[in-house]
Each structure stands twice: as C-alpha cells, then as structure tokens.
C-alpha cells in the first residue's frame, strides 16, 4: 500500500498539502525575562541624589547614578536585543550573539560599579573627617580622664552627659567618647554609632543626609550587579542554547561518521 504524503482531506475534499512553511515559526520558545525593580528603572540614581539634599551633585553620587544607569539601561536593551532576531540569522546564532553581548555588558557593568563603589567608600571616609572638624573635635590630653568619668556613670547619666556635649558642641568630650574604644567609656559599639548619628543630626545634618545616601547608593550598586548576574541564564536562554549546542555536536559527529564511511 502506497501512502500519499502529498495529499490531505480538507473540507471533505482531497487536496494537495499546502506548503505553508512561511507562516510557521520553528523557533524555540524562550523563557520570559523578568527584570528586577533595580534593573527595570533608570530612576534610582535620581531618587538617591534627591535624598542627599544640598549634596545631590556630589561626585560620588554622580558616579553612582552613571553606573546604575549603565546597568539598568543595558539590561533593558539586552531584553530588546533578544526579541529582535534578524530573520537572516538562525535562532542558535542569534542567541550566541545575545550571550556574547551579555558578557560584554557584564564586564562594563563590573568596571563601572567598582569605580563608583570605590568613590563612595572614599567619600564616606572624608565625611567622617568633615564631621569631626565641624563638630570641633579636639584632644587636649584629658580624653582618658573624660572616658573614665563617663565609664563610672549610670546609663542614664551617661546618655545625658553625651546629649549635653552634643548640645554644647563640646568637641573635647565628643572626641574623647566617639573616637575612643567603646569599652573605655562603658558603651557598646552600637551605642557609640547611635550617639554619632545624633551628633551628626544636630551639628551637621547635611553630612548625615549625604552619608545615608552614599550608603544606600553602595547597597543599590551591589544588589543591581548581583541581579544582573542572576538574570543571565534566563536572558540568554541558557537551556535553549545548551540544546542547540548538543544538536550541533550531534550533527558534527554524524558528518564525520559519514565522511569516514566513504573515506572522505
């Protein structure tokens, strides 16, 4: 019995099989890419800089905005690239190109992020120096005595003493307590940090805003780059590429076996 593959029953009639390949999409279905909030928006830099108040144009924050914008905008453009396959290119070749572009994007993102985070770290260090100078920190040799007195106080007395030092801008007392090891004043590191924050809030509120913005910027850069790494497998359709690679290797072996069979 001969089976006719060139005919089909359509609308009750025997008809020739339609060659409708032009309307058939033979490409593999790719996984959906869901960018995180940090990768999905380029407005994070603008928001953090705004929170810094009068220091919004600080070079470290500008560097942060540039780095974050590069990472977010780049990720968004890569998503667009993945969906814009050249019809003259196979899906396998297209995804290989997306993977190559993604690796370039990661490299440039890493460089921009590292530069910005180094700038942020240096700026935070300089803020501490500015705060100490504007709060009139000083050491006239009485630091150890001040710490000993404070250490002998009750928790309430200690808190009141430090609050008065802040209100009176007593740089010698503040320097002795905030610059010394916490245990020498009967305090914990957490308590020292809290007193420092209160001193900055009262004496240099602009620097406190800048410091908080810089710390937030550093955290955003770290998280954004981590998320850029995490989205890679989905963005570049790693599993689909692996199947294409396996098929390509299979085809290569088949070709070689065919050639070997006839001595080619």
N, C-alpha and C positions, 0 to 999 in steps of 0.2 A: 504494500500500500504506500502510495506516494503522498506525503504531506506537503500541501502548498502553503509556504510561509509568506507568499506574496499576495494572498487574498484574505479577506475578513468579511464577516457578516455585519452589515451596518444598515439599520433601518429596514430589516427584512430582506435586504438585497445583498448579493455577493459583490464586493467591491475590492479594488486594489488597495493594499495597505498604504496609508498616507505617509509620506516622508515628511514628518513634522519636527525634525530634529532642531530646526531653528527656534522652535518655541519651547524646547525642553532645556531646563537648567540642570546640567550634570555636575555642578559644583557641590562640594561637601557643605553641609550646614555648619556654620561656625558658631562657637559659643558666644553668648551675649556678654558684652563688656559693660560692667557697671563701675564707673569711676566713683571714688570716694568724694566726700564734700570738698576735701582739700585739693584734690586733683580736678574736680569738676568746676571750680571757680577760680578766677584770677584776681578776685577782690580781697583776698586775705591780707595782702600787703597793705592795701589802702586802709583797711579797718584797723590793723595793729598800729600803723603810723598815726592814725587819728587819735587813738587812745593815749599816745605819748604826749599829747598836748603841744606845748611850745617847742618840744624837741622832735616834732614829727619829721623834720628834714634831716635828722641826724644821719650821717653817712652809713652807720652800721645798719640802721633801719632801711635805708635806701638799698643797700646791698642785699638785705633780706628780701625786699619786695622784688628785686630783679631776679633773684634765684628762684623764689617761689613761682613767679610768673612764668619763668622758663619751664619749670617742671609741669605746672598745670596746663599751660598752653600747649606744650609739647605732647602731653598725654592725649589731649583732646584732638590734636591734629593727627596723631597716630591712629586714633579710632577712625577718623575720617579717611585716612590713607587705606586702612584695611578694607573699608567698604567701597573704595573706588578702584576696583580691579580693572586693569587695562584689558579690553577684550582680546587683544592680540597676545596675551600672556596666559599661560596655564595657571590654575589656582596654586599649584605647587610652587611655581616660580614666584608668583605674587606673594605668597606667604613667606617665602625665603627672603624676599626683599623687605617685607614688613619686619621680620626678625632682625635683619641687618640694620634697618633704620632705628629699631628699638634699642639695640645695643649702643649705637651712636648717641642716641638720646640719653641713655643711662650714664654714659661716660661724661657727657657735658653737664648733666644734672649733678653728678657727683662733684665735679670740679666747682661748679657754681655754689653748691650747698656748702662745701668745705671752706671755700673762701669767705662766704657770708658768716658761717658759724665762727670762724677764727676772728673775724672782725667784731662780732657780737661779744665773744669772750674777752677780747682786749678792751672793748668799750665798757663792759661791766666792771672790769678791774679799775678803769680810770674813774668810774663813777664813785667808787669807794674812796678814792683819793680826794675827789672833789667834795664829797660829803664831809670828810674829816677836816678839810681845810675850811669849808664854810661853817661847820659846827664848832670851829675854833678848838679842835683837839690839841692838847698840849701835855707835855710831861716835864714837870719841874722837879722831879725827884721824889714826889710824895705818892706816886702811884701805888707802891706796895702797902703803904700805910692806909690809903683810902680803901684798897681791896680788903685789908684785914678788918677794918671797921665795918664794912658792908657785910663781910662774911659772918660777923658776930650778931648781925641784926636778925629779927624775925622776918618771915616772908613779907608781911605787910609793911614793916618798916623799910625793908629793902626796896620794895616797889615804890613807896613814897619818896625815898631818897633819890632814886633814879628819875622819877617823874619830875621832881624839883630841879634836878640837874638839867633835864631837858628844857623845862620852862625858863630857867635862869641862864640857859646857854652856857653852862659851866663845862667848858671844854676839858678842863683838867680832870674832873670827876668822870665825865663821859669817856675820855680817853683811857683812864685807869680801868674802868669796868668793861667797856665794849672791846677794848684792844687786848685785854688780858685773858688768860685762860679762864673759862667759866668757873672751874672749881675753886679758883683763888678768891672769888667773890661769893662763893656759896650758891652759884647759879648753875643751870644746865645750859647746854648749847642752844636748845630750843628757846629758853628764856632770854638768852643774850640776843638771839635773832629777833625775837619779838620786841625787845627794847630798842634794838637798832631800827626796826621798822617804824616804831612810834617816834623815835627821834627824827628820822627822815621825814615822816609825815608832817611833823610840826616845824622843822627847821629848813628842810629842802624838799618840799612836796613835788617840785618839778622833776628832781632827780629820781624820786621814788617812782613816779609815773614812767619815766624813761626806763628805769631798771626793770620794772614789771613788764613793759612792752618788749624789751630785749629778751627777757627770759621766755616770754610767750612766743616770740619770733623764733627763738632757737628750738623750742619744742615743736613748733609747726614745721620747720625745715626737716627736723629729724623724722617726724611722722610722715610727712609728704614723700620723702625719698623712700622710706620703708614701704609705703603704699605703692609707689612707682615700681619697686621691685616685686611686690606681691601681685600686681596686675599683669605681669609679663606673660605668664603661661596662658592666660585667657586671651589677652590682647593679640598675641602672636599665634594663637590656636595651636599650642604645642602638641596636643594629642593628634590633631589632623595632620600636622607636619610629620609626626612620627609615622603615621600610616603611609603617607606619601613616600617617605624615605624607605620604609620597608618594601613598598611596591617597586620603587626604583631599584633597590638592591636585588629584588627577585628578578626583575627584567634584565638586569646586568648579568646575573648568573645564567639566565635562560639563553641570552645571546651568546655568552661564552661557551655554553654547552653545545649550542647549535654549531658554532664555528669549529669547536673541537671535533664534532662528529664528522665533518667533511674536511678536516684538516685546514680550516681557514685561519 
